[in-house]
Amino acid sequence: MMGLGRLLAATACVAQLASAFAPLSVRNLRLSSESDLALEPEGDFTIQESTDPTLLYPARTIKVPVDHFHNDTKYEPHTNDTFDLRYWFDATYYKKGGPVIVIAAGETSGVGRLPFLQKGIAYQLAKATGGVGVILEHRYYGKSLPTSDFSTKNLRFLTTDQALADTVYFAKNVKFAGLEHLDLTAPNTPYIAYGGSYAGAFVAFLRKLYPDVYWGAISSSGVTEAIYDYWQYYEAARIYGPKDCVTATQKLTHVVDNIILNKANTKYVQKLKDAFGLGNLTHTDDFANAISYGIAGLQNTNWDPALNDTSYGEYCNNVSSNALLYPETARLKKDVQELLTVGGYGKEVKTLTNQFLNYIGYVNVTQVQSCDEADQNACFTSYDSEFYKKDDLKQTWRLWMYQVCDQWGYLQTGSGVPRNQLPLISRAIDLNYTSIACREAFNINKPSDVESINKYGGFNISYPRLAIIDGEKDPWRAATPHAIGLKDRKSTISEPFILIKDGVHHWDENGVFPNETAPNFPPKPIEETQRAEKNFVQAWLEDFKKDKSGSTKP
């Protein structure tokens, strides 16, 4: 059985993949739900000598309204019900007058964020400022359940606006166990919010919309610009990935597209599927999707080996190798050479044959062999109307998907890539394919309402005491204020604007125990960023003390 520490790390990767909204097969959606449920420990523990964060920090709850906006028709029929919003806290370093550091858990169970309270950014900021560290779960995720099921009707309360209002309610009303004699509510106590990815955009909006409650916020990899067709997700891999890997992937994907799109009614489509061991797949777009995951792994890389997913590097090492890495694929050599020729690369057969065979071998090991169903559609299809009808509380896959379909977008396509550029995933992966779940699960048949998000600032969001932290090589950078092509900003104490060199997805959030540090570990860009975060938060708190008398800055 996987230890809980490894499970927390593994589930974080699953959550990131789901958040990326690369189209997941029905089987993978089911597995993501199982991973979410496996995170939840049984019982309530307070064994302080343990290093397991689920044992160190008992879960607490605060009752919050299900519906904060009774004047908004979007939430009709309205309700006066409340639900238990879950949170965890650590007051080990609290000193009188210290802040409350709130980590917005985002689109996953808050349990998965507990390591950040123990040794990550919440721990670091709380220790540096004499504050209380908090992990605050997002409504509908984990055990913060406002409704009895996840039916589309009951998901109407799953919006960013409602969740922001929860976070405000928490700051105004929380009583921390053991500290009940202290008023640690806002605005009497400075509240600093931190979030990564969706949660990064979330806290940016929180600071801008509720400046009287949250004194400051750090938006890490915050996707403040909602984008419906987010073909740019693969741009980071194209620009920063190993050049031989990128070139091989582009050419082999082009071969695939030249066959499945331009020769759709020929024998070569079936021959291509058979070569990959996916001959039983009914839908060609399912096939294109099943062979696309390798290049998507960049997001799950991390500077800490304990959290790093090596699949991206393994994929690149495979597909760019000129040596035959899978001897069992040698029998397909003639077939592959024919497919390369039919796919428009007859002049490069000598160079691409082994790379194509290695690609086939990689997909076989990572995808095909994992399917133990007689019908491969059971493993790799995104077409399953009966599955999408399921809406009980075990169907946690519905949550972020609903937010994507309803408001946020981020459908990652190959079809959206400009025609003068070779994509890294097939153009068969288009908006129609990536929105199957929107139609089938929620009856949403129109593009996501991205304007409901972008009205808060999008690429241009800025506000005093709002820090923008991004990773140079993050696939999500194109949806942040650090997107390539946008005007650079001057970084100040009030509005820090930091791009982590070689960084990927909110790399500043996790940390290591003091006895695990070593020269160049954490890497210098991480150490410098986390030190800067401590420094500017301390400066923000000095501002709070100066303005505490009543002339508070926004």
N, C-alpha and C positions, 0 to 999 in steps of 0.2 A: 504493500500500500504506500502511496506517495506521502512523504512527510508534509505537514501543513506548510512549512516554510517554502518548500519547492512548489507546493500547490498554489500558494499565494503568488509566487513569481510566474508560474505557468498560466494561471488564470488571468493575470495581468496582461499576458501576451494575447490570450484569447480575446480578452476585452478590447485590446487595442485593434486586433484584426476586425472584430465586429464593428468597432467604432469607425474603422476606416471605410466600412461599407463597400469594400470590394464584394461583389455578389457571392454570397455563401450558399452552398447547396443546402437543401432541406436537412440532410444528415448533419452538416456542420452547425446549422442553427440549433438542432437538437442537442448536439454536443456542447455548444456554448451555454445552453440552459443548464445542462447537467453540471458543468464546471461552476456556474454561479451558485447552484444549490450546494455543491460540495464544499464551498468556502465556509458555509455557516457552521460553527462549532456547536456542539450540543451542550446546553447548560450555561451557567454564568460563572466565570472564574475570576479569582483575585489572587492568584499565587504569585506574589511579587518577586520571588527569587527565580522564576522562570524567565527564559529569554524569548519564549513564544509570545508575540504581541497579543494574541487572542486571550492569553492567560493573564497578562499584565494589566490589561485595560478592560474592565467590565463594561458592557454596553449599558447606556442610559437612554431614556426616552423623554421627550417633551411633547405634550399635546399641542397640535397646531391645527388651524382650520383647513379643511379639504379645499374650500373655495374662498379665496381672498377677494374675489372681484364679482360682487353680486350685480354690478351694473353692466357687465360685459356679456352680451348674448352668446358668445362662443361657449360659455360654460353652462348654458341652460340644458336641462333643468338644474337650478342652483340647489345647494344644500348647506345646511348649518352644521353638518357633521364635523367631527375632529378626528385626527388619527395620531398615532405615536410615531414621531420622527426620531430616528435613532442617532445617537452620537456617542463619542468616546472622548475622554480628556485625561490629561496628565498635568498635575499641578506641582510636580516635583520642584520646579525651579521658580515657582511664583514668589514674587516679592511685592509688598504693598505698592500700589500704583502701577503695577505692571499691566501689559496689554493682554488681550485674548487673541491668540493666533488661530484662525479658523481655516482648516483645509477643506475646501469643497470637494466632496468625494466624486462628484460627477456621475457618469453613466455606468456605474458598477456598484456592487456591494461595498459598503464602507469598510468591511473587514479587510478587503484587499489593499486599503490605504494605511492600515495600522503600522506597518514598518516605518512610515514617514513620521509617525509620532514617537517612535522608539529611537530612530537614528537618522531620519531624513530631515527635510526642511522644517517641519513643525518643531522637532526636537532642537534643531540648531537655533531657530529664531526665539523659541521660548527660553532657552538657556541664555542666549545673548541679551535678552531684554527683561528677564525676570517675569516672564509671562506664563499664561496657561495655554497649553497646546490642545487643539480640538480637531477631531475628524467629524465632519457633519455629513450624514448620508443624504442623498438626493431622494426626494419623494418617488415612490414606486420601486426603487431599487433596494436590494438586500431585504430587510424586514420592515422598511418604512412604507407600509402599504395602506393607501387611502381607500381602496376599494376591494370588493370581495373577489373580483376576477380582473382579467386584462382584456375584457371585451372592448371593442372600439368605442362603444358608448361610454364605458367607464374610464377610458384613457383620455377623455376630453380634458381632464384636469392635469394631464401630463404635459405641461408647457413650461418653457423657461421662465415666463413671468410668474407663474404660481410658485415655482421652486425658489425664485429670487425672494418672493414674499415670505416663504418659509424661513429663509436664511435671515431675513430682517426680524421676523417674529422671534426667532431663537435669540438673537442678540439683545432684544428688548426684554426678554422674559426669563431667560435661563437662570437656574439656581444650581450651582455646582455642589455636589455632595461633599460635605466636610468644610465647605466655604460659604455656607448659607448666611453666616453673619456678615458677609461682605456684599456690597452692591457691585457686582461685576457685569452689570448690564450696560448697554449703550444708551445714550451717548456719554454717560458718566465715566465709562471705561473705554479706552481706545481699542477698537476692533480692527484687526488687520486680516484680510482674506488672502488666501493663496489658492490657485487652481492650475491644473495642467490640461491642455487640449480643450475639449468642450468646457471643462470646468475652468480653464483659463479664460475663455471668452466670458463665461458666466460671471466670474469675479470682476472682470473689467466692467461689465454692465452693472453689476452690483454697486461698484464704487461710483459710477456715473449717475445712476438712478437714485441711489440712497446715500448720498454723501454725508448726511447728518447722522447716519448709523454706523457706516464703515469708514473709518478714518483713512485707511489706505488699502491698496490691493496690489498683488503681484500676479500678473497674467503670464503664465509660462506656456509657450506654444499655443497661446490662445487663438482659436480660430474665429476671430471676430467678424470675418466676412463669410457669410453663408453663400454657397455656390451650388447651384443645382447640378450642372454637369461638371464634375470636378475631375476632368481628365488630367489636370495638372498634378494630380497625386504622384504620378510616376516621373515627373520632371526632376525631382531630386536624385532619383536613381540614374536618370539619363545624364544629368550634368556632373554628378559627383561620384557615380559608380565606377568601378574598374572599366577602362575603355574597351578592353577586349571582351569583357562580359556584356557591356552595353551593345557593342557592334554585333556580336553573335546573336544576342537576343532579338535585336531589331531585324536582322536578316532572316533568322529562323521563323520569327513571327510573320514576316512578310511572305515567306514561303507558305506558311499555314493559310494566310489570308488569300493569297493568290489562288489557292486550291478551293477552300471552303466558300469563298465569296465569288470568285470569278469562274470557277469550274464546278459550281454547286450541283449540277445535274450529270456529273461524270463519275466514272468508277473510282476516280482518284480520291474523292472524299472518304469513301469507305476504306480505301487502301491506307490513307493517312491515319484514320482512327485505329485501324488494325495494327499499324506499326507502333502506335503508342500503347497498345493493349487495351484500348477503350472502344473496341468495335461494336459493343452492344449498346452504347449510348444512343438514344433516339434523336436527341436534339443537338444540332451542330453547335449552337451557342453554349450548351452545357459542356460539350467537348472543349471548346475554346477556353472556357472558364477553368475547367479541371486542370489544364496544362499551364495556367497563368500564375500560380501562386508563388513560384520561386523568386521572381523579381520583386514581389511585394514585401519581402521580409525586411527591408531596410528599416522600417519603422520600429521593429522590435529589437534592434541592436541597442546596446547600452555599454557605458564605460565600465560598469561593474560586472565582472565575469559571472557573478551569481545571478544576475538578471539578464545577461546578454543572450539573445537567441542567435545561434550561429548558422541558421538555415540560409540566410542571405549569402553569406560567404561561401557556404557549401555549394549552393546553386551556382554562383559565379565561377567557382573553381571547376565545377563540372562542365558547364556549358562552354567555357572558353578554352578548355584543354584540347590540344591537338592529338593527344594520346587517347587510345580507346580505353576508357575506364570501366566499362561494363562488357566483359568478354562475351557474355550471353547474347548481346545485341549484334554481334558480328554477323549472325545469320540474316540480319535485315539489311546488310550493306547494299545489295543490288536494289532493293526496294527503295531505300533512302536515296540512293543516287538518282533513281527515276523520279522520285518525288521532288528532289531539288531541281531537276531539269524542268519538270512540268511546272514547278512553282517559280520559274524565272531565274534560277541561279545555276544554270548548266555550266557556266564558265567558272564557277567557284566550287564545283563538286569536290575537287581535291582537298580544298581547305575546310569545307563545311561538313563533309561526310561524318568524320569522327565527332565533331561538335554536335551534329544532329543525333547521332547514336547515343552520345552521352546525355543529351537532353531527354531522349526517350528512356534511357536507363534511370535517370533521376526521377522522372515522373512515375516510372514503374515502382521504384522503391518508396517514394513519398506519398503517392496517391493510389495507384492501382492495387498494390499489395495490401493496402489498408482496408480494402473493400472485401468483405466476406459474404456478400449477398450474391445470390444467383443472378439477379438482374442488376446490372451496373447503374441503372437509373435510380435504384434505391439509395445509392451512395452519392451520386454526382448531379442529380437533376435539381433544378430550381423550380420545376413545374410539378406541383403537388397540391391541388386545391383542397383536398381533405386535411392535409397537415395545417394549412394556413387558417383553417376554421377553428383550430384549438385555441382557447383563450383562458384556460385556468391559470392559477398562480404559478404553476411550474413552467409556463411558457415565457420565461424571462427574455427570450429572443425578441419578443414583440416590443419591448420597451424602447430601446434606442432606435430600432427600426421605425417605430411610430414617430419618434421625434424627427428622424431623417425625412420620412415621407411627408409629415405635416408641416415642418418649418425649416429644417436645416439643409436638406439636400445632400450634397457630397456623394452623388452617384458617380462611381469611378468607371469611366468608359475608355475603350480604345478608339471608338468612333469619333470622339470629340477632338482627338489629336489633329492638328493642322495637316492638310493634305501634302504639304511640302516636307513633312517630317515623318520618319518611320516610327510607329508606336512600339512600345514594349509589351503590350498585350493586344490581343486580336481586336480588330475593328468590329468583329461580330458581337463583342461585348458592348452593346449600345444602350441607349436610354430605355428602350422598350424592354430589354432583358434585365437591366439592373433595377427596374421598377416593378418587376413581377410581384414582389411581396407587397408593395404599396397597393396594387390593385386587388390582389387576392386576399390579403389579410385584413385590409382596412377600407377597401372600396374607395381608395383615393386614386382618382384617375386624371389628376392634373399635377403640374409641377409643384414642388414644395413652395410654401409661402416664405421665401427667403427675405422678402422685404420686412416681414414682421421681426426679423433679427437684425437686418442691416440698418434699420432706422436708428439703431443705437450708436452708429458710428462706423461700422464696417472696418475697412482698411485704415481709415483716418481717425479712429477713436483715440482720444487723449483726454487726460484729466489730471489735475494736481494730485500728487501722491498715488499715481497709477503707474506701475512699472511694467514695461513690455520686455519679456525675455524670450528669445527664440533660439532654435538650433540652426546652424548654417546649412546642414544637410538633411533637415527634417522634411519628409514628404508633405507635411502640413504647412510648411513655411509659406506656400503660395496662397494660403487663406488667412495670413496674419499681416500685421503692419510692417513686417520685415520682408514681404514678398519682393522677389527680384523685379526691378523696374520701378518700384515706388521711390519717392524722394527719401533720402536718409534723414534721420532726425538727430539733433544734438542730445546726447544723454546728460541729464541733470539729476541732482539729488531729488528734486520734486517729481520729475518724470524720467526715470531711468529707462534707457533704450539700449538693450544689450543683446548682441548676437554672439552666441557661444561658438567659438571656432571648432569646427569638426563635429559640433553637437548635433543630436538628432531630436527625439521627441521628449520634451520636458526633462532633460537630463539633469537639471538642477534639483529635482524633487527628491531623489533618493540619496542616501548617504551610507556611510559605514561606521562601525564602532571605532572609538579612538584607538584601540589596540590593533585595528586592522589597517591603519594608515601606513604608508611607506613613501619613500621618495617617488614623486610623480604619481602617487596614488592616494586620493583621487587625482586625475589628470589636472594639470595646471589650469586649463580653461574652466573646469568645474570648480576648483578651489577658489579661483579668482571671482567667479560669479557668485558663489555662495557667500564669500566674504563681503562682496559688494552689497548683497541683499541684507546682510546683518547691519552693515554700516548705514545704508539709507533708511532702513526701518528704524534704527536707533535715532537718526536725525528727524524722522517723522514724529517720533514719540516726544522728542524735545519740543517740536512745534506744538504738539498737543498740550504739553505742560504750560507753554507760554500763552496759549490761546484759551486755556481752560476757563478763564474768568467769564467768558460769554461772547467775545468777538471772534468766534471760531471761524476759521477759513473753511471754504466749501470742501 
